Amino acid sequence: MRAARRYLLLLVLVGLMPLLSACGLANRGGTPTDASKGVPAQANPGEQEGTIPASQSQEAGPRAPAGRATEAIERFAALYINWTYKSLSSDEARLAASAVGEARISEEQAQAQAARDTPLQRAHIYNTGKVLAASPLLGGGPGEWVVVTKEQTGGDQEYAGIQAAFHVTLATVQTVRGGWAVSSWRPIL
C-alpha cells in the first residue's frame, strides 16, 4: 500500500513539474527574522509574513496529537482544505490548536485575518477538497512530507465555474507528548 501511494505521488509530481518550474519557486521570499523581536512566521498565501513576539511563541502542545505521523498530516490537510466563509475563523483556530511551532503561529495569524476578511464573507467563498497523497519527502529531512490535494473553490457568481485544481504542500511533523503534530505547512502550488 505504501509503495502504491509513493508511486501515485511520483506520477502526480512528474505531471506537475512543468507547472512547478513555471511558478518561480526559486524566487520564494524568505521569512523575516530578528531574534530580538520574535519568532519568524510563515504566512499563508495572500497574507503578510511577519513575526510573533517571543512571549507568544511559547505554546503548549497540540490539543489532540495524532497517533501516527500520517494521521497528523491527513487530519491537518482535511481541515485546511475544507472550509466555508462561515467556518473559516473557527477552522483556523482548530488548526492552530492541533499544530505546534511555525504551523501553529501561521494558523493563529490566518485566524486573525479571516475574522477581518469582509470580501470573503460578502462573496460567500468556500473550499472543498480531498487528500490524494501524503508521503515522506524523498531525500528530505526527518518528518518532511509532500501532500497532494485536489481542491475546488467556489462562492458567489464571481467564483462560479472555477475549475478544481491540484495543490502540493510541503509539511513537517514532529513527535510531541502523546503522539504527532504538524509543525510546518507550506503550500507551494
N, C-alpha and C positions, 0 to 999 in steps of 0.2 A: 504494500500500500504506500509506504513512504517513497519507494522508487517511482511509483506512478505519479505521485504528487510532484516530485522533483522533475520528472520528465515533462509534465504539463507546464510547470513553471518555466522550464527551459524553453519549451516551444513558444509560450506567450512572450517571454523576454526577447527571443530571437525575432519574433514577428514585430515587436515594438521597437527594435533597435533603430530603424530609420527615424522614428518619431523621437526617441530619446536623444539621438545625436543632433537633431534639429532643434531641440528645446533649449539649447545653450546651457546645459547643466554644468559645463566647466566654468561658467561665469556666475555661479550662485554666489550671492553676497555672504560674507561671514557674519557671525553674530558678534555684536559689540561686547567688549569685555572691559571691565575695570574692577579689579578685586576689591578696591576700597568702596565701591558703590553697590556691589551685589553680585548676583549670580547671572551669567548670560542666560537669556531665554529665547529659544527658537520660536518665531512667530508662525502661526498657521497662515496658509496662503491668503493674501488680501489684508493681512494685519501687520502693524508695525512691529519690528523687533525692538527689544529693549532689555532692561534688567529689572529684576525683582530685588528689592532691598534684602540684604543678607539676613535680617531678622525674620523675614517671611519665607526664606528659602529652606529653613529647617522644619521639615514636616514629619508627621508621624507616618507610619507605614500605610499601605492601602487598606481600605475598609474590609474587603473580602478577597484576599490573594487567591490566585488560581492554583490548582493542584499540579499543573504541568505548564511548561513554557508555551506550548501550542495553545492551550486553553486561554492563557492570558492574552495572547495575540488575537485569537479569533473572537474572544469576548469584547476586547477593546475595539477591534475593527468593526464588528457588527454595530456597536453603539455609535462609533464615529461616523459611519456612512448612512445610518438610518435615523432621520430626524425630520421634524416639521418646524415651521416658524413658531408654532406654539410651544413646542417641547425643547427647542434648541438650548435655551439657557439652563434648564434643569438637566438636560443630557450632558452638557459640558461640565456641570457640577459633578455628575455621576462619573464621568470620565476622569476628572481630576481626583476624585476620591478613590478611584481604582488604580491610580498610577503613582509613580514616585519620580523624584528628580525633575529633569527637564520636561518630561511629558506632563507631569502634574502642573508645573509652572505655566506651560503653554496652554493647557486647558483652563486654568484659572484666568489667564488673560483673555482667552476666547469667550469664556462665560461673561466677563465684564463687557466685552464688545457686543456680544449677542443681545444683551439686555438693552443696549442703546441703539441697535440697528433697526431704525424705523422703515427703511426701504425693504428690508427683509420681511417685516410684518405686513406692510402695505401690499406687497406682491404675493403674499401667501406662499413663499418659497418652501419647498420640501426636497428631500433627497432620500432615495431608497437604493439599496444595493445588496450585493451578495459577495461574500469572500470566495474567490475562486481557488486561490492557492496561498499557502503560507509555508515557507521553507527556510531553514538556516541558510545564510548567505555563504556561498562557496568562497573560501578564501577569506571570509570575514572574521572579525574578532569574536570573542565569546559572547553569546547571546544576541548576535546580529542576525536579523531575519529580513527576507523580502516577502512582501504581502501584495498580492494582486487581487483587485476587486473590479466588479463591473457595477457601475452606478448610473442612476437616472435622476436628473434634477428637473423639477417642474414648479409650477406656480400659476400665476395669472396668465393672461393671453400672451404677454411678452415672453414667457418661459414655456409656452405650449410648443410641442414639437421638437424640443431639444432631444437629440439622439442620446441613447445610453452610451457610456464611454468606459474604457478600461483605465484603471489607475494603478500606479505602482508606488509603494511606500517602503522606505527603509525603517525598520523598527529595531529596538533593542529591548531585551527583557533581562531582568536580574532576579536573583533569589532574594526573598525578603522573609521576615518572620512569618511562618505559616504557608509559604509557597513561592509563587512567582508573580511579578508585576511588570508592566510596560514602563520603561524608564526613558525612552526616546521614541518619537513618532514623527517621521519626516516624509511627507508626501513629495515625490519627485516628478510625478506625471499624472 
